Amino acid sequence: MSRTPLDTVEHAAATPDVELPWAELGLKKDEYERVVEILGRRPTGAELAMYSVMWSEHCSYKSSKVHLRQFGEKAPQSDALLVGIGENAGVVDVGQGYAVTFKVESHNHPSYVEPYQGAATGVGGIVRDIIAMGARPVAVVDPLRFGAADHPDTKRVLPGVVAGIGGYGNCLGLPNIGGEVVFDACYQGNPLVNAGAIGVMRHEDIHLAKASGAGNQVILYGARTGGDGIGGASILASETFDDAKPSKRPAVQVGDPFQEKLLIECTLEAFREKLVVGIQDLGAAGLSCATSELASNGSGGMTVTLDDVPLRDSTLSPEEILMSESQERMCAVVEPAKVERFLEICEKWDVIATVIGEVTDGDRLEIFWHGEKIVDVDPRTVAHDGPVYERPYARPSWQDELQADDANKLARPADSEELRAQVLRLVGSPNQASKKWITSQYDHFVQGNTVLAQPEDSGMIRVDEATGLGVAIATDGNGRYAKLDPYAGAQLALAEAYRNVATTGAKPLAVSDCLNFGSPEDPAVMWQFAEAVRGLADGCLQLGTPVTGGNVSLYNQTGEAAIHPTPVVAVLGVIDDVARRTPVAFQEEGQLLYLLGDTREEFGGSAWSQVVHDHLGGLPPKVDLERERLLAEILISASRDGMIDSAHDLSDGGLIQAVVESALLGGKGARLVVPDGLDAFTFLLSESAGRAIVAVPRSEEVRFNDMCGARGLPVTRIGVVDGDSVEIQGEFELPLTELREAHEGTIEALLA
């Protein structure tokens, strides 16, 4: 894109008729005309580069902003919320002077193009968001979605993604404590690689992305800037994926976790010495994002000398330098008197650091190249004042037919033998089978503070060794439910993550989300998105869990085929003492099994309907958020007071899936009795929400029942922990050896 003569601001003003490749950079004609209107002239090539990446769907949320406002308008009052939407990551108060920051983001399209680097740099990017808030990263999570488990391309994408996540996270020394893996043909050309991270700091250590104080120096530090990832995440994630358009397949970023580890330690030391006024990581849109956001969030302007940016490739044009998404880079604003010490710390950690600019008392972002001004913009117009689209949306014509195709009317097993066979088939299906082949590639216990990790209901990390203070996180989302009803589907994702956190004994505090959808230019997809956001906003208001931030990933479709609407919800919770956590595994024989909540005939979107009938239709399970809140209170109280020794939420696969997982993890079987008023099929396979199964020591039975009765939560004794099989009295028996073979061999066999 470089031109001769150099495309300076002066040259642009004098040559209004020069054609610029705005369409190739992803801008629409009216968007380009808006840039010209803002500047009062045509943009320079460098300015065009900045506007194109910052106004992309991925960076500007131009199709989703109008709906995302609900998270602010409907935000519940929360004493725990310290930093909300708009910063690199949300921050919540977890007590004892500690704050925790967490966020989930997507790296979907890059991970399809180059699975290893796409996934690895997704982890690297989310970790830098955590560092930028002033926190030490303590754990990562990875909600993943792939195409059909037996499809040849899944064998290409999944191992690479898993290796990238494990390779980067393990090298950083961060435990991977949660997430999920889901297979569905709708994700065939569009895998979802969502990455989350958690960080811990003291309240006084919170940092924000703003450049204030005229004369303060702008320091770029970390890796050199290269040609990898030019426009990568920002443009690649902002258009429908189409193999015929090489322009939509720019180079995926290349990660170096060892460089990132140095960057973490260097940054945290600079924070400890109070050297940083403002800070921003370089992720999507690279320097274009860091400079414009720092300047627009501060109180003045900024000048930048692009010649001073350390390069890996000396042939890069200024436009390419501004668009590069090379990894392991950050931008800090430092007072002049502290610059020398900041650079000393960078040198100590072998981190390249260069002063590239200065905060000014004006209101412009000015960037120079070879002594010539190539950018002169109001930074807000780049970072915050991009297009806002009120995309047309409409309930799709096929929605009624889909919901009328009731899964509750599908053929059910004719007898106990057929029910047994279907249960065995279900627990061995790719979505319900053990993911140990995948999760064993991640280090769960590095740093020594992991309390719970996969396959527990939520991951848990100890924050304070002396007191046992800890935090738990769960990520959940069911695209099948959301396809049937996006409003309810989003609330079911929230409810499940909320329930998973409470099941381990932690109190849910706040939410981050990653909203994965198809093309916003399709009114049906925009209806799904609008409904899901409305459902999530309403649900968070009712549960009192504010949305602290997150990510929107659109254009997840190939041609006309969109993925199922997939809102992934992360819930963060706090526990006063991790020693009182509740695991999934059955602990002792003789303990009594209780089912909490109501079981109804609800099979729409269920694992049974998918595995046995390859069917998607009907309505998803009903959502009762007040019941979810009550269930959570019971689970937290029972955990705290020692009334239960194990607990497991009921979701995909129903009660039998939960029992099998608890039995296999604990190496102890169970004898179950079908309660009065339920048939064995509904009892075992219904996916009614708001339910959990708990194991109660006999000494606590009366106290536990009294608590549930006093609070009005339905509770039913359904069996006992016993033996080496799962037995449904009067129906069938499944030895643990047979269950283990079915449950644990599936994924490895598919990917071998």
JOTAJO-V602026 format. One record per backbone hydrogen bond with DSSP energy under -0.5 kcal/mol. NH is the residue of the N-H (numbers start at 1). CO is the residue of the C=O. E is the energy in kcal/mol with one decimal. If there is no record, write none. Layout:
[[NH CO E] [NH CO E]]
//
This chain:
[[8 6 -2.1] [9 373 -3.0] [12 8 -2.7] [13 9 -2.1] [14 10 -1.4] [15 11 -1.0] [15 12 -0.6] [18 15 -1.5] [22 20 -2.1] [25 21 -1.1] [26 23 -1.8] [27 22 -2.2] [32 28 -2.4] [33 29 -2.4] [34 30 -1.6] [35 31 -1.9] [36 32 -2.2] [37 33 -2.1] [38 34 -2.5] [39 35 -2.5] [40 36 -1.9] [41 36 -0.9] [47 374 -0.5] [48 44 -2.7] [49 45 -2.0] [50 46 -1.9] [51 47 -2.8] [52 48 -2.6] [53 49 -1.9] [54 50 -2.5] [55 51 -2.2] [56 53 -0.8] [58 234 -0.8] [60 56 -2.9] [61 57 -1.7] [64 61 -0.6] [65 61 -2.4] [67 64 -1.2] [68 64 -2.6] [69 65 -1.5] [70 67 -1.7] [71 68 -1.9] [72 69 -1.3] [73 69 -2.6] [74 70 -2.9] [75 72 -0.9] [81 78 -0.5] [82 91 -2.7] [83 91 -2.0] [86 87 -0.5] [87 84 -1.1] [90 102 -1.0] [91 83 -2.5] [92 100 -2.7] [93 80 -3.3] [94 98 -2.0] [95 98 -0.7] [98 95 -2.1] [99 201 -3.4] [100 92 -2.7] [101 199 -2.2] [102 90 -1.3] [103 197 -1.5] [105 195 -2.8] [107 193 -2.3] [111 107 -1.0] [112 108 -1.0] [112 109 -1.0] [113 109 -2.1] [114 110 -2.7] [118 114 -3.1] [119 115 -2.1] [120 116 -2.7] [121 117 -2.6] [122 118 -0.9] [123 119 -1.9] [124 120 -2.3] [125 121 -2.4] [126 122 -1.9] [127 123 -2.1] [128 124 -1.8] [129 125 -1.5] [130 126 -1.4] [131 127 -2.3] [132 128 -2.6] [133 129 -0.6] [133 130 -0.9] [134 131 -2.4] [135 130 -1.4] [136 200 -2.4] [137 135 -0.6] [138 198 -3.0] [139 198 -1.3] [140 175 -2.4] [141 196 -2.2] [142 178 -2.0] [144 142 -0.5] [144 180 -3.4] [145 192 -2.1] [146 182 -2.9] [151 148 -1.8] [154 151 -1.0] [155 151 -1.0] [155 152 -0.5] [156 152 -0.6] [156 153 -0.5] [157 153 -2.7] [158 154 -2.3] [160 156 -0.8] [161 157 -2.6] [162 158 -2.8] [163 159 -2.4] [164 160 -2.3] [165 161 -2.6] [166 162 -2.8] [167 163 -3.0] [168 164 -2.2] [169 165 -2.5] [170 166 -2.8] [171 167 -1.6] [172 168 -1.8] [173 169 -0.8] [173 170 -0.7] [174 169 -2.4] [175 138 -0.6] [176 443 -1.9] [177 140 -2.2] [177 175 -0.7] [178 140 -0.7] [180 142 -0.7] [182 144 -1.7] [184 146 -2.3] [187 184 -2.1] [188 185 -1.9] [192 145 -1.9] [193 191 -0.7] [194 143 -2.2] [194 192 -0.7] [195 105 -3.0] [196 141 -2.7] [197 103 -1.9] [198 139 -2.3] [199 101 -2.8] [200 136 -2.3] [201 99 -2.4] [203 97 -1.9] [205 202 -1.9] [206 203 -1.4] [207 133 -2.6] [210 208 -1.4] [211 294 -2.5] [212 210 -0.7] [215 359 -3.3] [216 213 -2.3] [217 334 -3.2] [218 357 -2.4] [219 217 -0.6] [219 332 -3.3] [220 218 -0.5] [220 354 -2.6] [221 219 -0.5] [221 330 -2.8] [222 352 -2.6] [223 328 -2.8] [225 310 -2.9] [230 227 -0.9] [231 229 -0.6] [231 323 -1.8] [232 229 -2.0] [235 231 -2.3] [236 231 -0.8] [236 232 -2.6] [237 233 -1.6] [238 235 -1.8] [239 236 -0.6] [241 555 -0.7] [241 557 -1.4] [245 242 -2.2] [246 244 -0.7] [248 245 -1.9] [249 246 -2.1] [260 256 -1.9] [261 257 -2.3] [262 258 -1.8] [263 259 -2.2] [264 260 -2.5] [265 261 -2.1] [266 262 -2.6] [267 263 -2.5] [268 264 -2.6] [269 265 -1.9] [270 266 -2.0] [271 267 -2.3] [272 268 -2.3] [273 269 -1.6] [274 271 -2.0] [275 270 -2.3] [277 333 -3.3] [278 333 -1.0] [279 208 -1.5] [280 331 -2.3] [282 329 -2.4] [283 281 -0.8] [286 283 -2.2] [287 321 -0.5] [288 285 -1.3] [288 322 -1.7] [289 285 -1.1] [290 286 -2.3] [291 287 -2.5] [292 288 -1.4] [293 289 -2.8] [294 290 -2.1] [295 291 -2.2] [296 292 -2.5] [297 293 -2.1] [298 294 -0.7] [298 295 -0.6] [299 211 -0.6] [300 211 -0.8] [301 360 -1.3] [302 364 -2.5] [303 358 -2.6] [304 366 -2.5] [305 356 -3.6] [306 304 -0.7] [306 368 -2.6] [307 368 -0.5] [308 305 -1.5] [309 306 -1.7] [312 225 -2.9] [313 225 -0.9] [316 313 -1.5] [321 317 -2.3] [322 318 -2.1] [323 319 -1.6] [324 320 -1.9] [325 228 -0.8] [327 254 -0.6] [330 221 -2.6] [331 280 -2.9] [332 219 -2.8] [333 278 -3.0] [334 217 -2.8] [334 332 -0.6] [338 335 -2.0] [339 335 -0.6] [339 336 -1.1] [342 338 -2.2] [343 339 -2.7] [344 340 -1.9] [345 341 -2.2] [346 342 -2.0] [347 343 -2.3] [348 344 -2.4] [349 345 -1.8] [350 347 -1.5] [351 346 -3.3] [352 222 -0.5] [352 350 -0.5] [354 220 -2.5] [356 218 -2.7] [356 354 -0.6] [357 218 -1.3] [358 303 -2.2] [359 216 -3.1] [360 301 -1.7] [365 377 -3.4] [366 302 -3.0] [366 364 -0.7] [367 375 -1.8] [368 304 -3.0] [369 372 -2.8] [372 369 -1.9] [374 367 -2.7] [374 372 -0.6] [375 367 -1.6] [377 365 -2.1] [379 377 -0.7] [381 378 -1.3] [382 378 -0.8] [382 379 -0.5] [383 379 -2.8] [384 380 -2.6] [385 380 -2.4] [389 62 -3.4] [391 389 -1.0] [394 523 -1.5] [399 396 -1.6] [402 398 -2.4] [403 399 -2.5] [404 400 -2.0] [405 401 -1.0] [405 402 -0.6] [406 404 -2.2] [407 617 -0.6] [409 406 -1.5] [410 407 -1.6] [419 415 -2.3] [420 416 -2.5] [421 417 -2.0] [422 418 -2.3] [423 419 -2.4] [424 420 -2.4] [425 421 -2.2] [426 422 -2.4] [427 423 -2.6] [428 424 -1.0] [429 426 -1.6] [432 429 -0.6] [433 429 -2.5] [434 743 -2.7] [438 435 -1.1] [439 435 -2.8] [440 436 -2.5] [441 438 -1.7] [442 439 -1.6] [444 442 -0.7] [448 445 -2.0] [451 460 -3.2] [452 460 -1.5] [456 453 -2.1] [459 473 -2.2] [460 452 -2.4] [461 471 -2.9] [462 449 -3.0] [463 469 -3.2] [464 469 -1.7] [468 464 -2.2] [470 575 -2.6] [471 461 -2.4] [472 573 -2.2] [473 459 -2.3] [474 571 -1.8] [476 569 -2.2] [482 478 -2.1] [483 479 -1.9] [484 480 -1.5] [485 481 -2.1] [489 485 -3.4] [490 486 -2.0] [491 487 -1.6] [492 488 -2.6] [493 489 -1.9] [494 490 -2.2] [495 491 -3.0] [496 492 -2.5] [497 493 -2.2] [498 494 -2.7] [499 495 -2.7] [500 496 -2.7] [501 497 -2.0] [502 498 -2.1] [503 499 -2.4] [504 500 -0.9] [504 501 -0.7] [505 502 -1.6] [506 501 -1.7] [507 574 -3.1] [508 506 -0.6] [509 572 -3.5] [510 572 -1.5] [511 546 -2.7] [512 570 -2.3] [513 549 -1.2] [514 568 -2.7] [515 551 -2.8] [516 514 -0.8] [516 566 -1.8] [517 515 -0.6] [517 553 -2.8] [522 519 -1.6] [523 521 -0.6] [526 522 -2.3] [527 523 -1.8] [528 524 -2.0] [529 525 -2.6] [530 526 -2.8] [531 527 -2.6] [532 528 -2.3] [533 529 -2.6] [534 530 -2.2] [535 531 -2.7] [536 532 -2.6] [537 533 -2.9] [538 534 -2.5] [539 535 -2.3] [540 536 -2.7] [541 537 -1.9] [542 538 -2.1] [543 539 -2.4] [544 540 -1.3] [545 540 -1.8] [546 509 -0.6] [546 544 -0.6] [548 511 -3.2] [548 546 -0.6] [549 511 -0.6] [551 513 -1.8] [553 515 -3.1] [554 552 -0.5] [555 518 -2.2] [556 517 -2.2] [557 555 -1.9] [558 561 -1.7] [559 241 -0.9] [559 557 -0.6] [561 558 -1.8] [562 560 -0.9] [563 556 -1.9] [566 516 -3.0] [568 514 -2.7] [568 566 -0.7] [569 476 -3.1] [569 567 -0.5] [570 512 -3.2] [571 474 -2.4] [572 510 -2.5] [573 472 -2.9] [574 507 -2.1] [575 470 -2.6] [578 468 -2.6] [580 577 -2.1] [581 578 -1.6] [582 504 -1.9] [583 581 -0.5] [583 645 -0.6] [586 662 -1.8] [590 721 -3.5] [591 588 -1.3] [592 696 -2.7] [593 719 -2.6] [594 592 -0.5] [594 694 -2.6] [595 716 -3.1] [596 594 -0.6] [596 692 -3.1] [597 714 -2.5] [600 598 -0.5] [602 600 -1.6] [604 619 -0.6] [605 617 -0.6] [606 603 -2.0] [610 606 -1.6] [611 607 -3.1] [612 608 -2.5] [613 608 -0.7] [613 609 -0.7] [614 610 -1.2] [615 609 -2.2] [618 402 -2.4] [628 624 -2.0] [629 625 -2.3] [630 626 -2.3] [631 627 -3.1] [632 628 -2.4] [633 629 -2.2] [634 630 -2.2] [635 631 -2.6] [636 632 -2.7] [637 633 -2.4] [638 634 -2.9] [639 635 -2.0] [640 636 -2.6] [641 637 -2.5] [642 639 -1.1] [643 638 -2.5] [644 638 -1.0] [645 695 -2.5] [646 695 -0.9] [647 583 -2.2] [648 693 -2.1] [650 691 -1.9] [651 649 -0.6] [654 651 -2.5] [656 684 -2.4] [657 653 -0.9] [658 654 -1.5] [659 655 -2.7] [660 656 -2.6] [661 657 -2.3] [662 658 -2.5] [663 659 -2.6] [664 660 -2.8] [665 661 -2.3] [666 662 -1.8] [667 663 -1.6] [668 663 -1.4] [669 723 -3.0] [670 725 -2.0] [671 720 -2.5] [672 670 -0.5] [672 727 -3.4] [673 718 -2.9] [678 675 -1.6] [683 679 -2.6] [684 680 -2.3] [685 681 -2.5] [686 682 -1.9] [687 602 -2.1] [689 622 -0.5] [692 596 -1.4] [693 648 -2.7] [694 594 -2.3] [695 646 -2.3] [696 592 -3.3] [696 694 -0.6] [700 697 -2.1] [701 698 -1.1] [704 700 -2.8] [705 701 -2.6] [706 702 -2.5] [707 703 -2.1] [708 704 -2.3] [709 705 -2.6] [710 706 -2.7] [711 707 -1.6] [712 708 -0.8] [712 709 -0.6] [713 708 -2.3] [714 712 -0.6] [716 595 -2.3] [718 593 -2.6] [718 716 -0.5] [719 593 -1.2] [720 671 -1.9] [721 591 -2.8] [722 669 -1.5] [722 720 -0.6] [725 722 -0.5] [726 734 -2.8] [727 670 -2.9] [727 725 -0.7] [728 732 -2.9] [729 672 -2.7] [729 727 -0.8] [731 728 -2.7] [732 728 -1.3] [734 726 -2.4] [736 724 -2.5] [739 735 -2.3] [740 736 -3.1] [741 737 -1.9] [742 738 -2.0] [743 739 -2.9] [744 740 -2.6] [745 741 -0.9] [749 745 -1.9] [750 746 -2.2] [751 747 -2.0] [752 748 -1.1]]
//
